[in-house]
Amino acid sequence: MGLIRGYAQANGLHHILREGGDFLVRTGWRKVRLRQPDDAPFDLLTVLPEADYDRPVDRQVIILGNSKDRDIPAHLIILRKPPEATDQERKRLRRTASRKCRKLNPASLIAAEYMLLLISLPEDQFDAASIAALYRVAGRLSSPSSALKASSISTVCLQRTQLLPEPGCCHISS
């Protein structure tokens, strides 16, 4: 089974699950519509402060699709970014808002402190800290500025019970 890494879009994630795959995707605070498993609204901004750099938060969520049969059960993993990354993201947000002559949403500045990941595996088959580490490794491998590319280094494999470094068992795309 492969793990697909990329960006969150409900229709694409639904397709991955339908084909028997799993996903690990980074998302923005407004990229997908989320609900709690009991169908109550999910208030992301109240959950964000619970996360820390070395202590991610894991919440069960439903990613809302175009229709009820396309809703996707997933886990949202929230990890606080290092201060340098937060500052860089806030500068980017301010620059973009200024360039587009738009008012910056204050919630965007709050969300800039956090990395949000969605994963499709059941919680008994992963732990949030391992998934955050996997994403960081995969991000370094696929970064355009990285000297090391995925073709020259072992990819990271997500197995049903644990994370293991193993060459060629995991498709990582961006």
DORO-523493 format. One record per residue: y, x, z of N, C-alpha, C in turn; residue in one letter; residue number from 0. Coordinates in nm, 4 decimals, decimal comma. Example, Ala and Ser with C-alpha at 12.3 -4.5 7.8 and 13.67 -1.06 7.14 Angstrom:
<nodes>
        nyy        nxx        nzz       cayy       caxx       cazz        cyy        cxx        czz   type   seq
    -0,5690     1,3190     0,7800    -0,4500     1,2300     0,7800    -0,3300     1,3200     0,7800      A     0
    -0,2250     1,2850     0,7080    -0,1060     1,3670     0,7140     0,0030     1,2900     0,7870      S     1
</nodes>
This chain:
<nodes>
        nyy        nxx        nzz       cayy       caxx       cazz        cyy        cxx        czz   type   seq
    -0,1168     0,0849     0,0000     0,0000     0,0000     0,0000     0,1227     0,0892     0,0000      M     0
     0,2196     0,0525    -0,0790     0,3414     0,1300    -0,0869     0,4506     0,0711    -0,0019      G     1
     0,5425     0,1547     0,0321     0,6624     0,1126     0,1037     0,7773     0,1346     0,0082      L     2
     0,8510     0,0284    -0,0189     0,9629     0,0386    -0,1107     1,0906     0,0511    -0,0292      I     3
     1,1697     0,1545    -0,0604     1,2969     0,1744     0,0064     1,4062     0,1530    -0,0961      R     4
     1,5054     0,0765    -0,0620     1,6160     0,0482    -0,1532     1,7213    -0,0307    -0,0791      G     5
     1,7824    -0,1267    -0,1475     1,8861    -0,2087    -0,0863     1,8409    -0,3541    -0,0810      Y     6
     1,8926    -0,4278     0,0150     1,8466    -0,5634     0,0434     1,9035    -0,6654    -0,0540      A     7
     1,8144    -0,7381    -0,1178     1,8449    -0,8580    -0,1940     1,7253    -0,9493    -0,1752      Q     8
     1,7493    -1,0713    -0,1295     1,6399    -1,1605    -0,0916     1,5388    -1,1810    -0,2047      A     9
     1,5842    -1,2029    -0,3258     1,4902    -1,2278    -0,4355     1,4020    -1,1067    -0,4638      N    10
     1,4600    -0,9881    -0,4609     1,3815    -0,8671    -0,4839     1,2808    -0,8423    -0,3729      G    11
     1,3207    -0,8682    -0,2484     1,2302    -0,8488    -0,1354     1,1152    -0,9490    -0,1406      L    12
     1,1454    -1,0710    -0,1818     1,0413    -1,1738    -0,1957     0,9377    -1,1291    -0,2989      H    13
     0,9836    -1,0714    -0,4074     0,8940    -1,0224    -0,5120     0,8028    -0,9111    -0,4592      H    14
     0,8584    -0,8194    -0,3822     0,7792    -0,7095    -0,3256     0,6671    -0,7643    -0,2384      I    15
     0,6986    -0,8603    -0,1522     0,5969    -0,9192    -0,0645     0,4921    -0,9953    -0,1446      L    16
     0,5360    -1,0671    -0,2458     0,4431    -1,1445    -0,3300     0,3429    -1,0525    -0,3998      R    17
     0,3868    -0,9324    -0,4343     0,2994    -0,8357    -0,5008     0,2142    -0,7552    -0,4020      E    18
     0,2250    -0,7855    -0,2718     0,1420    -0,7193    -0,1714     0,2020    -0,5949    -0,1108      G    19
     0,3284    -0,5672    -0,1370     0,3930    -0,4488    -0,0818     0,4680    -0,4789     0,0461      G    20
     0,5260    -0,3788     0,1018     0,6127    -0,3897     0,2179     0,7440    -0,3228     0,1822      D    21
     0,8474    -0,3534     0,2568     0,9765    -0,2940     0,2273     1,0425    -0,2399     0,3520      F    22
     1,1255    -0,1415     0,3300     1,2187    -0,0868     0,4278     1,3483    -0,0692     0,3514      L    23
     1,4478    -0,1514     0,3850     1,5732    -0,1478     0,3112     1,6907    -0,1401     0,4074      V    24
     1,7924    -0,0721     0,3626     1,9171    -0,0689     0,4383     1,9996    -0,1885     0,3920      R    25
     2,0720    -0,2476     0,4822     2,1545    -0,3624     0,4471     2,2910    -0,3512     0,5124      T    26
     2,3838    -0,4233     0,4598     2,5157    -0,4333     0,5189     2,5224    -0,5568     0,6071      G    27
     2,6255    -0,5668     0,6845     2,6333    -0,6763     0,7800     2,6542    -0,8115     0,7130      W    28
     2,6971    -0,8131     0,5865     2,7144    -0,9393     0,5147     2,6293    -0,9469     0,3886      R    29
     2,5376    -0,8552     0,3700     2,4602    -0,8475     0,2459     2,3575    -0,9594     0,2324      K    30
     2,2887    -0,9923     0,3397     2,1882    -1,0991     0,3370     2,2198    -1,2005     0,4462      V    31
     2,1729    -1,3217     0,4254     2,1910    -1,4262     0,5270     2,0696    -1,4229     0,6190      R    32
     2,0949    -1,4144     0,7498     1,9878    -1,4033     0,8480     1,9884    -1,5228     0,9431      L    33
     1,8677    -1,5605     0,9864     1,8507    -1,6615     1,0910     1,7463    -1,6095     1,1870      R    34
     1,7422    -1,6669     1,3054     1,6375    -1,6348     1,4013     1,5102    -1,7071     1,3598      Q    35
     1,3941    -1,6617     1,4064     1,2678    -1,7277     1,3687     1,2626    -1,8767     1,4050      P    36
     1,3371    -1,9175     1,5081     1,3396    -2,0597     1,5454     1,4433    -2,1372     1,4642      D    37
     1,4963    -2,0764     1,3581     1,5932    -2,1340     1,2652     1,7339    -2,1457     1,3235      D    38
     1,7574    -2,0877     1,4405     1,8928    -2,0846     1,4975     1,9738    -1,9764     1,4247      A    39
     2,1049    -1,9887     1,4226     2,1873    -1,8854     1,3594     2,1677    -1,7498     1,4280      P    40
     2,1747    -1,6435     1,3501     2,1631    -1,5082     1,4040     2,3029    -1,4482     1,4081      F    41
     2,3518    -1,4184     1,5271     2,4852    -1,3619     1,5444     2,4742    -1,2101     1,5559      D    42
     2,4844    -1,1445     1,4443     2,4680    -0,9997     1,4379     2,5688    -0,9261     1,5246      L    43
     2,6921    -0,9698     1,5253     2,7965    -0,8973     1,5982     2,7745    -0,8960     1,7495      L    44
     2,6988    -0,9913     1,8029     2,6684    -0,9876     1,9463     2,5502    -0,8959     1,9762      T    45
     2,4659    -0,8697     1,8780     2,3480    -0,7845     1,8976     2,3807    -0,6368     1,8760      V    46
     2,4759    -0,6076     1,7902     2,5083    -0,4687     1,7558     2,5309    -0,3774     1,8757      L    47
     2,6091    -0,4166     1,9761     2,6379    -0,3246     2,0871     2,5149    -0,2833     2,1691      P    48
     2,4030    -0,3511     2,1517     2,2812    -0,3148     2,2252     2,2178    -0,1865     2,1727      E    49
     2,2515    -0,1464     2,0512     2,1882    -0,0301     1,9876     2,2576     0,0985     2,0277      A    50
     2,1799     0,2067     2,0240     2,2326     0,3393     2,0490     2,1715     0,4341     1,9459      D    51
     2,2239     0,5557     1,9377     2,1757     0,6515     1,8382     2,0267     0,6811     1,8549      Y    52
     1,9812     0,6990     1,9780     1,8403     0,7310     2,0013     1,7590     0,6116     2,0526      D    53
     1,8211     0,4938     2,0585     1,7501     0,3753     2,1063     1,7831     0,2572     2,0141      R    54
     1,7084     0,2438     1,9036     1,7368     0,1339     1,8109     1,6980    -0,0018     1,8707      P    55
     1,7605    -0,1052     1,8197     1,7304    -0,2426     1,8576     1,6446    -0,3029     1,7470      V    56
     1,5450    -0,3794     1,7845     1,4558    -0,4449     1,6888     1,4586    -0,5952     1,7157      D    57
     1,4906    -0,6739     1,6130     1,4943    -0,8198     1,6262     1,4171    -0,8834     1,5116      R    58
     1,3368    -0,9832     1,5434     1,2735    -1,0626     1,4390     1,3795    -1,1511     1,3763      Q    59
     1,3801    -1,1578     1,2440     1,4756    -1,2406     1,1717     1,4061    -1,3065     1,0529      V    60
     1,4741    -1,4026     0,9956     1,4344    -1,4626     0,8693     1,5463    -1,4330     0,7708      I    61
     1,5118    -1,3709     0,6579     1,6084    -1,3479     0,5510     1,6062    -1,4729     0,4647      I    62
     1,7201    -1,5398     0,4547     1,7251    -1,6651     0,3802     1,7254    -1,6375     0,2309      L    63
     1,6313    -1,7007     0,1615     1,6239    -1,6906     0,0165     1,6979    -1,8068    -0,0475      G    64
     1,6757    -1,8249    -0,1774     1,7411    -1,9344    -0,2494     1,6868    -2,0703    -0,2085      N    65
     1,5649    -2,0734    -0,1577     1,5037    -2,1974    -0,1103     1,4151    -2,1636     0,0092      S    66
     1,3732    -2,2656     0,0817     1,2951    -2,2449     0,2042     1,1661    -2,1666     0,1767      K    67
     1,1021    -2,1909     0,0611     0,9776    -2,1196     0,0305     1,0017    -1,9735    -0,0079      D    68
     1,1265    -1,9336    -0,0244     1,1588    -1,7943    -0,0555     1,2201    -1,7217     0,0650      R    69
     1,2206    -1,7869     0,1824     1,2647    -1,7199     0,3048     1,1650    -1,6099     0,3399      D    70
     1,2159    -1,5026     0,3984     1,1336    -1,3841     0,4227     1,1370    -1,3474     0,5702      I    71
     1,0211    -1,3490     0,6379     1,0187    -1,2995     0,7758     1,0297    -1,1468     0,7740      P    72
     1,1102    -1,0937     0,8640     1,1314    -0,9486     0,8667     1,1773    -0,9075     1,0058      A    73
     1,1928    -0,7786     1,0224     1,2514    -0,7228     1,1438     1,3805    -0,6535     1,1044      H    74
     1,4827    -0,6744     1,1848     1,6091    -0,6057     1,1683     1,6133    -0,4943     1,2718      L    75
     1,6296    -0,3722     1,2250     1,6400    -0,2565     1,3135     1,7844    -0,2088     1,3066      I    76
     1,8466    -0,1991     1,4228     1,9871    -0,1602     1,4326     1,9949    -0,0275     1,5060      I    77
     2,0635     0,0670     1,4452     2,0764     0,2006     1,5022     2,2225     0,2422     1,4962      L    78
     2,2749     0,2916     1,6059     2,4138     0,3391     1,6081     2,4223     0,4705     1,5316      R    79
     2,5245     0,4830     1,4494     2,5470     0,6051     1,3722     2,6149     0,7097     1,4598      K    80
     2,6017     0,8370     1,4245     2,6772     0,9410     1,4944     2,8272     0,9202     1,4715      P    81
     2,9124     0,9679     1,5631     3,0570     0,9465     1,5508     3,1157     0,9938     1,4176      P    82
     3,0662     1,1052     1,3642     3,1195     1,1565     1,2371     3,0931     1,0583     1,1241      E    83
     2,9727     1,0015     1,1206     2,9374     0,9055     1,0158     3,0177     0,7769     1,0310      A    84
     3,0410     0,7353     1,1546     3,1215     0,6154     1,1802     3,2641     0,6367     1,1310      T    85
     3,3230     0,7509     1,1647     3,4598     0,7811     1,1208     3,4692     0,7839     0,9689      D    86
     3,3724     0,8458     0,9055     3,3705     0,8548     0,7598     3,3618     0,7154     0,6967      Q    87
     3,2772     0,6294     0,7508     3,2622     0,4939     0,6975     3,3886     0,4120     0,7185      E    88
     3,4521     0,4242     0,8336     3,5769     0,3510     0,8584     3,6885     0,3970     0,7646      R    89
     3,6965     0,5270     0,7385     3,7957     0,5778     0,6435     3,7696     0,5206     0,5044      K    90
     3,6433     0,5151     0,4656     3,6078     0,4592     0,3349     3,6467     0,3122     0,3257      R    91
     3,6191     0,2361     0,4321     3,6544     0,0940     0,4339     3,8060     0,0737     0,4233      L    92
     3,8811     0,1524     0,4993     4,0271     0,1402     0,4954     4,0830     0,1778     0,3576      R    93
     4,0288     0,2840     0,3018     4,0732     0,3294     0,1698     4,0454     0,2230     0,0633      R    94
     3,9261     0,1648     0,0677     3,8886     0,0611    -0,0287     3,9767    -0,0623    -0,0136      T    95
     3,9995    -0,1064     0,1099     4,0849    -0,2229     0,1338     4,2271    -0,1967     0,0831      A    96
     4,2793    -0,0786     0,1086     4,4141    -0,0442     0,0641     4,4208    -0,0407    -0,0891      S    97
     4,3238     0,0204    -0,1498     4,3212     0,0320    -0,2954     4,3124    -0,1051    -0,3628      R    98
     4,2381    -0,1966    -0,3013     4,2214    -0,3309    -0,3595     4,3235    -0,4307    -0,3065      K    99
     4,4190    -0,3831    -0,2264     4,5243    -0,4680    -0,1682     4,4642    -0,5867    -0,0940      C   100
     4,3646    -0,5597    -0,0134     4,2977    -0,6634     0,0653     4,3098    -0,6296     0,2131      R   101
     4,3063    -0,7356     0,2931     4,3063    -0,7174     0,4378     4,1643    -0,6819     0,4817      K   102
     4,1538    -0,5812     0,5651     4,0237    -0,5362     0,6134     3,9734    -0,6283     0,7242      L   103
     3,8516    -0,6751     0,7106     3,7901    -0,7600     0,8122     3,7607    -0,6739     0,9356      N   104
     3,8120    -0,7102     1,0526     3,7878    -0,6295     1,1739     3,6385    -0,6145     1,2060      P   105
     3,5574    -0,7131     1,1692     3,4132    -0,7032     1,1936     3,3509    -0,5901     1,1118      A   106
     3,4087    -0,5594     0,9968     3,3582    -0,4478     0,9156     3,3753    -0,3155     0,9888      S   107
     3,4843    -0,3012     1,0621     3,5068    -0,1787     1,1392     3,4071    -0,1665     1,2539      L   108
     3,3688    -0,2793     1,3120     3,2661    -0,2787     1,4172     3,1312    -0,2430     1,3566      I   109
     3,0957    -0,3100     1,2475     2,9662    -0,2873     1,1832     2,9531    -0,1459     1,1271      A   110
     3,0651    -0,0799     1,1011     3,0624     0,0569     1,0482     2,9956     0,1556     1,1439      A   111
     2,9852     0,1186     1,2697     2,9216     0,2056     1,3697     2,7695     0,2042     1,3622      E   112
     2,7120     0,1142     1,2825     2,5680     0,0908     1,2885     2,5020     0,0997     1,1520      Y   113
     2,3770     0,1430     1,1539     2,2920     0,1382     1,0366     2,1974     0,0205     1,0577      M   114
     2,1883    -0,0653     0,9567     2,1034    -0,1838     0,9647     1,9894    -0,1704     0,8655      L   115
     1,8680    -0,1821     0,9155     1,7490    -0,1722     0,8313     1,6676    -0,3000     0,8434      L   116
     1,6094    -0,3430     0,7335     1,5159    -0,4557     0,7342     1,3790    -0,4030     0,6947      L   117
     1,2760    -0,4470     0,7658     1,1397    -0,4039     0,7367     1,0475    -0,5248     0,7436      I   118
     0,9442    -0,5237     0,6599     0,8560    -0,6395     0,6490     0,7297    -0,6310     0,7332      S   119
     0,7007    -0,5173     0,7919     0,5768    -0,5040     0,8680     0,5821    -0,5798     1,0005      L   120
     0,4678    -0,6313     1,0469     0,4639    -0,6929     1,1802     0,4928    -0,5885     1,2873      P   121
     0,5521    -0,6336     1,3996     0,5979    -0,5391     1,5014     0,4855    -0,4614     1,5683      E   122
     0,3619    -0,5092     1,5630     0,2526    -0,4337     1,6238     0,2076    -0,3178     1,5350      D   123
     0,2688    -0,3033     1,4173     0,2296    -0,1977     1,3251     0,3371    -0,0909     1,3056      Q   124
     0,4417    -0,0953     1,3845     0,5455     0,0064     1,3765     0,6265     0,0041     1,5054      F   125
     0,7050     0,1070     1,5250     0,8041     0,1026     1,6318     0,9386     0,1387     1,5693      D   126
     1,0439     0,0810     1,6224     1,1765     0,0924     1,5629     1,2234     0,2376     1,5510      A   127
     1,1942     0,3195     1,6499     1,2381     0,4595     1,6459     1,1713     0,5346     1,5301      A   128
     1,0428     0,5091     1,5052     0,9724     0,5741     1,3938     1,0269     0,5288     1,2595      S   129
     1,0588     0,4012     1,2481     1,1135     0,3496     1,1232     1,2514     0,4095     1,0971      I   130
     1,3330     0,4211     1,2000     1,4648     0,4829     1,1846     1,4499     0,6286     1,1403      A   131
     1,3541     0,6993     1,1989     1,3299     0,8389     1,1598     1,2810     0,8463     1,0157      A   132
     1,1916     0,7561     0,9760     1,1419     0,7512     0,8387     1,2575     0,7300     0,7415      L   133
     1,3450     0,6376     0,7742     1,4562     0,6103     0,6843     1,5491     0,7305     0,6723      Y   134
     1,5721     0,7976     0,7829     1,6581     0,9171     0,7785     1,5976     1,0252     0,6906      R   135
     1,4669     1,0472     0,7022     1,3992     1,1477     0,6196     1,4053     1,1066     0,4734      V   136
     1,3731     0,9820     0,4444     1,3743     0,9337     0,3064     1,5147     0,9414     0,2482      A   137
     1,6155     0,9118     0,3284     1,7540     0,9190     0,2828     1,7954     1,0603     0,2471      G   138
     1,7495     1,1565     0,3246     1,7810     1,2971     0,2933     1,7122     1,3398     0,1650      R   139
     1,5908     1,2915     0,1426     1,5181     1,3308     0,0223     1,5797     1,2726    -0,1036      L   140
     1,6325     1,1507    -0,0946     1,6830     1,0858    -0,2152     1,8332     1,1006    -0,2325      S   141
     1,8988     1,1704    -0,1419     2,0427     1,1894    -0,1515     2,0764     1,2751    -0,2732      S   142
     2,1749     1,2325    -0,3551     2,2117     1,3114    -0,4727     2,2596     1,4516    -0,4368      P   143
     2,3177     1,4691    -0,3189     2,3694     1,6003    -0,2816     2,2626     1,6894    -0,2191      S   144
     2,1450     1,6343    -0,2002     2,0389     1,7103    -0,1356     1,9781     1,8108    -0,2322      S   145
     1,9547     1,9314    -0,1846     1,8906     2,0324    -0,2679     1,7410     2,0065    -0,2789      A   146
     1,6859     1,9369    -0,1806     1,5441     1,9063    -0,1833     1,5238     1,7670    -0,2408      L   147
     1,4460     1,7531    -0,3415     1,4187     1,6240    -0,4021     1,2776     1,5805    -0,3652      K   148
     1,2516     1,4521    -0,3776     1,1218     1,3968    -0,3413     1,0094     1,4604    -0,4223      A   149
     1,0377     1,5067    -0,5439     0,9325     1,5670    -0,6253     0,8887     1,7030    -0,5718      S   150
     0,9719     1,7654    -0,4884     0,9382     1,8989    -0,4407     0,8961     1,9002    -0,2941      S   151
     0,8765     1,7852    -0,2372     0,8393     1,7799    -0,0966     0,7500     1,6598    -0,0735      I   152
     0,6672     1,6643     0,0251     0,5796     1,5514     0,0540     0,6610     1,4285     0,0894      S   153
     0,6195     1,3153     0,0361     0,6862     1,1916     0,0735     0,6311     1,1447     0,2066      T   154
     0,6965     1,0486     0,2645     0,6559     0,9983     0,3947     0,5761     0,8710     0,3735      V   155
     0,4631     0,8647     0,4365     0,3738     0,7516     0,4168     0,3778     0,6579     0,5362      C   156
     0,3876     0,5309     0,5090     0,3808     0,4313     0,6148     0,2414     0,3716     0,6090      L   157
     0,1624     0,4027     0,7079     0,0303     0,3442     0,7147     0,0350     0,2288     0,8122      Q   158
    -0,0618     0,1426     0,8059    -0,0598     0,0208     0,8849    -0,0502     0,0457     1,0346      R   159
    -0,0996     0,1576     1,0840    -0,0980     0,1784     1,2280     0,0011     0,2836     1,2742      T   160
     0,0384     0,3757     1,1878     0,1301     0,4797     1,2321     0,1955     0,5478     1,1133      Q   161
     0,3001     0,6209     1,1396     0,3685     0,6975     1,0372     0,3095     0,8376     1,0336      L   162
     0,2692     0,8794     0,9137     0,2129     1,0124     0,8975     0,2717     1,0781     0,7740      L   163
     0,3019     1,2073     0,7782     0,3415     1,2747     0,6554     0,2174     1,2955     0,5692      P   164
     0,2188     1,2442     0,4484     0,1039     1,2560     0,3608     0,1533     1,2501     0,2169      E   165
     0,1212     1,3492     0,1348     0,1770     1,3517     0,0004     0,1252     1,2380    -0,0871      P   166
     0,2170     1,1807    -0,1653     0,1803     1,0879    -0,2712     0,1333     0,9503    -0,2321      G   167
     0,1481     0,9070    -0,1087     0,0926     0,7768    -0,0732     0,1984     0,6699    -0,0619      C   168
     0,3200     0,7045    -0,0831     0,4271     0,6098    -0,0596     0,5315     0,6199    -0,1689      C   169
     0,5666     0,5073    -0,2288     0,6697     0,5061    -0,3303     0,8047     0,4879    -0,2624      H   170
     0,8922     0,5819    -0,2787     1,0262     0,5713    -0,2215     1,1230     0,5604    -0,3367      I   171
     1,1945     0,4493    -0,3428     1,2931     0,4322    -0,4488     1,4263     0,3960    -0,3881      S   172
     1,5302     0,4163    -0,4639     1,6632     0,3785    -0,4140     1,7379     0,3041    -0,5199      S   173
</nodes>
